Amino acid sequence: MSMKASKWWFVCLAVVLVFSLAACSGSKTGNSEQGTNTPETGSTPPAENQTSGEENEPAEDDQKQLTLEWLTYQYGPVDENAAVKKKLEEMFNVKFNIWYIDVTKREELLGAKLSAGEIPDLMTVYSSADLVKFLDQGIITGYTEEELNQYMPNYKKLVDKYDPNIWKYAKFGDQYIGIPSIADGGASLATAWRKDWLENVGIDKIPVTLEETEEALYKFRNEDPDKNGKKDTYGMSVSGMTNVYGAYGVYPEFWTVRDGKMVWSGILPETKQALAKLAQWKKDDIITPEWVVGENQGGYWAVSHDFVNGKIGYSTHGMNYHWNPDLTKETGGAPGDNVKLTLEVNPDAKIGYGQPPIGPDGKFGNITPDFVGTTYMAFGANADPEKKHRIMKIWDALYGDFDLWLAVKWGEEGVHWEHGPDGVSVIRTEAYSQNDAQAKDGLNITFVPFDQPDFRYQLTNPRSLEVRDELFVWEGAGYSDAKKRRCLRNRSI
């Protein structure tokens, strides 16, 4: 759909996030951010390696060494002599200057650098809106269909396998202005409970309805669920609000189709009902006073510190794989960050999993994405065609060669990782269980910041996939006729 406004054409691409919040009873069917120390789970069959390591030898036109300014989401500085960094530098005849920007101050620090004309050759961008903004500001540059086919054929094949429409959300005029990512489609956000708190306040099953959820959250505030003799616990913080909106069939940040028209969900009657419920909970002190600043107090974004530290007993914060249960003994699958950290703070804690609560009209749901990722990589305006093409070759090799991907993401077997007891899954060694230690050696998301579902699947025990479906996949979960709208101005570049 397009509209002409003066000399600009606007193309608003509605991303259907598989949201069909049916009035069902909650029957069930049946990991992209790469920051955890366990492979994410998915449900796509493995693919053959698409290239061989021999094809990664520098071609004759790559004999000129290039220095690449490289910025991904980093958990810590990368050692100048990291083996993975050296490996890629030798393979592709480049020198990486890897930027480290404190993630808690990224916007401020990166903004200062960009304002001063310091622009990385490759950088992570967290929304299509930012892509357009950076393009308008002259910070990034695009690439053509011909360049995509020539220099990233393997990555194009991978994306096309899951959804070729993904490319539309990175296209602006006749060029692509970002490299799109693939999301872990089909699974909802986790609905995590402190199961031991439920037991302590006399609730013997995970709440299913909004009414049952409300009862539990009030008890978490008023009946000392952690048994420390103090009234210092709350029901939830900001992330739990997602499920409350879902119980009324809406989400205020999305658009909704009503009577054949796109309507902003924030003005719908159902949204007002959800807000009234939340206002009552806030008045009754069930929601943390600091909810407006969120559950995360810095560091890795997906950690709910309020949950981990025993301040709240209900959360949907982060992605579902950040709540993966501990399957170390069964499959070798390490727990998600929130589970791991909660148990470190309180080894006796029990975490339970439920569905998004069913509302008064039988609706329920939370964010359930399709395969369209929301994160992009973009080429800086200073990246000339030679640099851009070299980066594309590196990217294509990393996402097309399983052995290279394994070495760059996971590192060396016996040093950085080892196989789990099932012989399939991989787990970090104790020395590299923390994100900053992985970053120091250039592992994890330093060079492969996006998911590679086919390769990830090869390291995932089938039981882990079953657990994912049991805990995070709910038939009918989503928002009724909801669409997340992404608008790119369509003009020639």
C-alpha positions in Angstrom: 0.0 0.0 0.0 1.4 3.4 -0.9 0.4 7.1 -0.5 1.8 10.0 -2.4 2.8 12.9 -0.2 4.3 15.9 -2.1 7.4 14.4 -3.7 7.8 11.5 -1.3 6.3 8.1 -1.7 5.6 6.2 1.5 5.4 2.5 1.7 4.2 1.2 5.0 5.0 -2.4 5.3 2.8 -4.2 7.8 4.6 -7.1 9.4 2.0 -9.7 10.4 3.4 -11.1 13.6 1.2 -14.2 13.5 -1.2 -12.5 15.9 -4.6 -14.2 15.9 -5.9 -13.9 19.4 -8.7 -16.4 19.2 -11.3 -16.9 21.9 -9.9 -20.3 22.6 -9.5 -22.2 25.8 -5.7 -22.1 25.8 -4.9 -25.5 24.3 -1.3 -26.0 23.2 0.3 -27.2 20.1 2.9 -29.3 19.9 16.5 -19.2 20.8 18.1 -14.9 17.8 19.5 -12.8 20.3 22.7 -14.6 20.8 23.7 -13.5 24.2 23.1 -16.6 26.2 25.6 -19.4 26.8 23.1 -22.0 25.4 22.0 -22.5 21.8 18.6 -21.2 21.1 15.9 -23.7 20.1 13.9 -23.7 16.9 11.9 -26.2 14.8 13.4 -26.0 11.3 15.2 -29.1 9.9 19.0 -28.8 9.4 20.4 -27.9 6.1 23.5 -29.0 4.3 26.6 -26.8 4.7 26.3 -24.4 1.8 29.9 -23.7 1.2 33.2 -25.4 2.1 36.0 -23.8 4.0 38.2 -24.1 0.9 36.0 -21.5 -0.8 36.9 -19.0 1.9 40.4 -18.5 0.7 41.0 -14.9 -0.5 40.3 -14.5 -4.2 42.7 -12.5 -6.3 40.7 -9.3 -6.0 41.0 -9.6 -2.2 44.7 -9.5 -2.0 44.7 -5.8 -0.8 44.4 -5.8 3.0 41.5 -3.7 4.3 40.9 -2.3 7.7 37.3 -2.7 8.8 35.6 -0.7 11.5 33.3 -3.3 13.1 30.4 -2.6 15.6 28.0 -5.3 16.9 26.3 -5.6 20.2 29.2 -6.3 22.5 29.4 -7.6 26.0 33.0 -6.5 26.5 36.2 -5.6 24.7 37.7 -8.1 22.3 41.3 -9.0 22.8 43.5 -7.7 19.9 45.0 -11.2 19.5 41.8 -13.2 19.9 42.2 -16.4 17.9 38.8 -16.0 16.1 39.7 -12.5 15.1 43.1 -13.5 13.7 41.5 -16.5 11.9 39.1 -14.2 10.0 41.7 -11.6 9.4 43.9 -14.2 7.7 41.1 -15.8 5.7 39.9 -12.6 4.3 43.0 -10.4 4.3 41.5 -7.8 6.6 42.3 -6.0 9.8 39.4 -5.6 12.3 39.1 -2.6 14.4 36.3 -3.8 16.8 34.5 -1.1 18.6 33.4 -1.6 22.1 30.6 0.6 23.4 29.1 0.1 26.8 25.6 -1.3 26.0 24.1 0.7 28.9 25.3 3.9 27.3 25.2 2.9 23.7 22.8 5.6 22.4 24.7 8.4 24.1 28.3 7.1 23.2 27.5 6.0 19.7 25.6 9.3 19.0 28.7 11.3 20.0 30.9 9.3 17.7 28.6 9.6 14.8 28.2 13.3 15.3 32.0 13.6 15.2 32.1 11.8 11.8 33.3 8.5 13.3 31.3 5.8 11.5 31.8 2.1 11.6 32.0 0.2 8.3 29.4 -2.3 9.7 27.1 -1.6 12.5 24.1 -3.1 14.3 20.8 -1.1 13.9 17.8 -2.0 16.1 14.9 -1.0 14.0 13.8 -0.1 10.4 13.0 3.3 11.7 16.6 3.8 12.7 17.7 2.5 9.3 15.8 5.3 7.6 17.0 7.9 10.1 20.6 6.9 9.6 20.2 6.9 5.8 18.7 10.4 5.9 21.5 11.6 8.1 24.1 10.3 5.7 25.4 7.7 8.3 24.8 4.5 6.3 24.8 3.4 2.7 22.9 0.7 0.8 23.6 -2.2 -1.6 21.9 -3.4 -4.7 20.1 -6.6 -5.7 23.1 -7.5 -7.9 25.5 -7.1 -5.0 23.3 -9.2 -2.8 23.3 -12.0 -5.4 27.0 -11.8 -6.1 28.5 -11.4 -2.6 25.9 -12.9 -0.3 24.2 -15.8 -2.2 24.3 -18.1 0.8 22.7 -15.7 3.2 20.1 -14.8 0.6 19.3 -18.5 0.2 19.0 -18.9 4.0 16.6 -15.9 4.4 14.5 -16.9 1.4 14.1 -20.4 2.9 12.3 -18.9 5.9 10.5 -16.0 4.3 11.6 -14.1 1.2 9.5 -11.2 2.3 12.0 -10.5 5.0 14.0 -8.6 2.4 11.2 -6.1 1.9 11.7 -4.7 5.3 15.3 -3.7 4.5 14.6 -2.3 1.1 14.4 1.4 0.4 13.8 2.5 -3.1 15.9 0.4 -5.5 18.5 -0.6 -2.8 18.7 -2.5 0.4 19.8 -0.3 3.3 20.4 -3.1 5.9 21.1 -6.8 6.2 17.9 -8.3 7.8 17.8 -10.9 10.5 15.7 -14.0 11.0 13.5 -14.3 14.1 12.7 -17.4 16.0 9.1 -17.5 14.7 6.1 -19.3 16.3 6.9 -19.1 20.0 5.5 -16.6 22.4 7.4 -14.7 25.1 7.8 -16.8 28.3 5.2 -16.4 31.1 7.4 -17.1 34.1 6.3 -17.5 37.7 8.0 -18.0 41.0 6.4 -21.4 41.6 7.8 -21.6 45.2 6.0 -18.2 45.9 2.7 -19.7 44.6 3.1 -22.6 46.9 4.0 -20.4 49.9 0.7 -18.4 49.4 -1.4 -21.5 49.0 -1.7 -21.8 45.3 -1.0 -25.2 44.0 -1.2 -24.7 40.2 0.0 -22.2 37.7 -2.7 -19.6 37.1 -4.5 -19.8 33.8 -7.1 -17.1 33.7 -6.6 -13.3 34.3 -8.7 -13.7 37.4 -6.4 -16.4 38.8 -3.4 -14.3 37.8 -4.8 -11.3 39.7 -5.4 -13.4 42.8 -1.8 -14.6 42.8 -0.2 -11.2 42.2 -2.2 -9.7 45.1 -1.0 -12.5 47.3 2.6 -11.9 46.2 2.3 -8.4 47.5 0.4 -9.0 50.7 1.2 -12.5 52.0 5.0 -12.5 52.2 5.7 -15.1 49.5 9.4 -15.2 50.2 8.8 -15.7 53.9 11.4 -13.1 55.1 8.9 -11.3 57.4 8.9 -8.1 55.3 6.5 -6.6 52.9 9.1 -6.1 50.1 7.7 -8.2 47.2 5.4 -7.2 44.4 3.4 -9.1 41.8 5.0 -7.8 38.6 6.6 -5.0 36.8 6.3 -3.6 33.2 6.8 -6.8 31.2 3.7 -8.5 32.8 1.5 -5.8 31.3 2.0 -7.5 27.9 -0.1 -10.4 29.0 -2.8 -8.2 30.5 -3.3 -6.4 27.2 -3.3 -9.8 25.5 -6.1 -11.0 27.8 -8.2 -8.2 26.2 -7.1 -9.0 22.7 -4.9 -6.0 22.1 -1.5 -4.5 22.3 -1.3 -0.7 22.4 2.0 -0.4 20.4 0.6 -2.2 17.4 -2.0 -1.4 14.7 -5.1 -3.5 14.4 -7.4 -4.2 11.5 -11.0 -3.2 12.4 -13.8 -3.2 9.8 -11.2 -3.4 7.1 -9.3 -0.4 8.3 -5.9 0.0 10.1 -6.5 1.4 13.6 -4.0 2.3 16.3 -4.6 -0.2 19.1 -3.9 2.4 21.8 -7.3 4.0 21.2 -9.4 0.8 21.2 -12.1 0.1 23.9 -10.3 -3.1 24.8 -7.1 -1.2 25.5 -9.0 1.1 27.8 -10.3 -2.0 29.7 -6.7 -3.3 30.0 -5.5 0.1 31.2 -8.3 0.3 33.8 -7.2 -3.1 35.1 -3.6 -2.1 35.3 -4.5 1.2 36.9 -6.3 -0.7 39.7 -3.3 -2.9 40.2 -1.0 0.1 40.4 -3.3 1.8 42.9 -3.3 -1.3 45.0 0.5 -1.4 44.9 0.7 -4.7 43.1 3.0 -3.3 40.4 6.5 -2.2 41.4 6.8 1.6 41.9 9.8 1.7 39.4 7.9 -0.1 36.6 8.4 2.8 34.3 12.2 2.2 34.2 11.7 -1.5 33.6 13.0 -4.7 35.2 16.5 -4.5 33.9 19.0 -2.4 35.8 21.8 -2.5 33.3 24.1 -5.0 31.7 22.6 -7.7 29.5 19.3 -6.3 28.4 17.3 -9.6 28.7 17.9 -10.1 32.4 14.9 -9.2 34.7 16.8 -8.1 37.8 13.5 -7.6 39.6 12.7 -11.3 39.1 16.2 -12.5 39.7 16.5 -10.6 42.9 13.2 -11.7 44.3 11.3 -8.4 44.0 8.6 -9.7 41.7 7.2 -13.2 41.0 5.9 -12.9 37.5 7.6 -11.8 34.3 7.7 -12.0 30.5 11.0 -10.0 30.1 13.4 -10.9 27.4 13.0 -13.6 24.8 11.6 -17.1 25.7 15.0 -18.7 25.5 16.2 -16.4 28.2 13.9 -18.5 30.4 14.9 -22.0 29.2 14.9 -24.5 32.0 18.1 -26.3 33.1 18.4 -29.3 30.9 22.1 -29.8 31.6 21.7 -33.4 32.9 19.1 -34.4 30.3 20.4 -32.9 27.1 23.3 -30.6 28.0 21.2 -27.6 27.5 22.2 -24.9 29.9 19.5 -22.7 31.5 18.5 -19.3 30.1 20.0 -16.3 31.7 17.1 -15.4 33.9 16.8 -19.0 35.2 20.5 -19.3 35.8 20.8 -16.0 37.6 17.7 -16.6 39.7 19.1 -19.9 41.0 22.4 -18.3 41.7 20.7 -15.7 43.9 18.4 -18.3 45.5 19.2 -22.0 44.9 15.9 -23.0 46.4 13.8 -20.9 44.0 11.4 -22.8 41.7 10.4 -21.4 38.4 7.1 -22.3 36.8 5.8 -21.7 33.3 2.3 -20.8 32.3 0.4 -19.5 29.3 -0.6 -15.9 28.8 -3.7 -15.5 31.0 -7.2 -16.0 29.5 -9.3 -12.8 29.7 -13.0 -12.3 30.3 -13.9 -12.9 26.7 -11.6 -16.0 26.3 -8.8 -14.1 24.6 -5.1 -14.4 25.5 -1.7 -13.9 24.1 1.5 -12.0 24.0 4.2 -11.1 21.4 4.4 -14.1 19.0 6.6 -13.1 16.1 7.0 -14.6 12.7 10.4 -15.0 11.1 10.9 -11.3 10.4 13.6 -10.0 12.7 13.7 -6.5 14.0 17.5 -6.1 14.0 19.7 -5.2 11.0 23.3 -4.7 10.1 24.1 -1.7 8.0 27.1 -0.4 6.1 28.6 2.8 7.2 28.7 5.7 4.7 32.5 5.5 4.8 32.5 2.0 3.5 33.5 2.2 -0.1 32.4 -0.6 -2.5 35.6 -2.6 -1.9 35.1 -2.6 1.9 31.4 -3.3 1.5 32.0 -6.3 -0.8 34.7 -7.7 1.5 32.3 -7.5 4.5 29.5 -9.2 2.4 31.9 -12.0 1.6 32.8 -12.5 5.2 29.1 -12.4 6.3 28.2 -14.9 3.6 30.9 -17.3 4.6 30.0 -17.1 8.3 26.3 -17.9 7.6 27.1 -20.5 4.8 29.8 -22.7 6.3 28.8 -24.7 9.4 32.4 -25.4 10.5 33.4 -21.7 10.2 30.2 -20.6 12.0 30.9 -23.1 14.8 34.5 -22.0 15.2 33.6 -18.3 15.2 30.5 -18.4 17.4 31.4 -21.2 19.8 35.2 -21.3 19.6 37.4 -24.3 20.2 36.1 -27.6 21.4 37.5 -28.5 24.8 38.5 -24.9 25.5 35.4 -22.8 24.9 32.8 -25.5 24.7 32.1 -29.2 25.0 29.4 -31.6 23.9 26.5 -32.2 26.3 25.8 -35.7 27.6 23.6 -36.3 24.6 26.5 -35.9 22.2 24.5 -33.4 20.1 24.1 -30.1 22.1 27.1 -27.9 23.0 27.6 -26.1 26.3 30.1 -23.5 27.3 33.0 -24.5 29.6 33.0 -22.9 33.0 35.8 -20.5 32.0 33.6 -19.2 29.1 30.2 -19.3 30.7 30.0 -15.5 31.0 29.3 -13.2 28.1 32.3 -10.9 28.8 34.7 -13.9 28.7 33.2 -14.9 25.3 33.5 -11.4 24.0 37.2 -11.2 25.0 37.9 -14.1 22.7 35.7 -12.7 19.9 33.1 -15.4 20.2 29.3 -15.5 20.3 27.8 -12.3 18.7 31.1 -10.5 17.8 31.1 -11.8 14.2 27.8 -13.7 14.0 25.3 -11.4 15.7 22.3 -12.9 14.0 20.7 -16.3 14.3 21.5 -19.1 11.8 18.6 -21.5 12.4 19.8 -24.3 10.3 23.2 -24.5 12.0 21.7 -23.9 15.5 19.4 -26.9 14.9 22.3 -29.2 14.3 23.5 -28.5 17.8 20.1 -28.8 19.4 18.8 -32.0 21.0 15.2 -32.9 19.8 14.1 -32.9 23.5 15.0 -29.2 23.7 12.7 -28.5 20.8 9.9 -30.4 22.6 10.5 -28.3 25.7 10.3 -25.2 23.7 6.9 -26.2 22.3 5.6 -27.3 25.7 6.5 -24.1 27.4 6.4 -21.3 24.8 4.1 -22.3 22.0 0.4 -21.7 22.5 -2.2 -22.2 19.8 -4.1 -19.0 19.4 -1.7 -16.8 21.3 -1.2 -13.4 19.8 -3.1 -10.2 19.3 -6.3 -10.2 17.2 -5.6 -8.9 13.7 -2.6 -7.0 15.0 0.2 -5.8 12.8 3.4 -4.1 13.7 3.8 -1.3 11.2 7.2 -0.4 9.7 7.3 2.5 7.3 10.1 3.1 4.8 9.9 6.0 2.4 10.3 4.6 -1.0 12.5 6.8 -3.2 15.5 6.4 -5.3 18.8 6.5 -3.5 
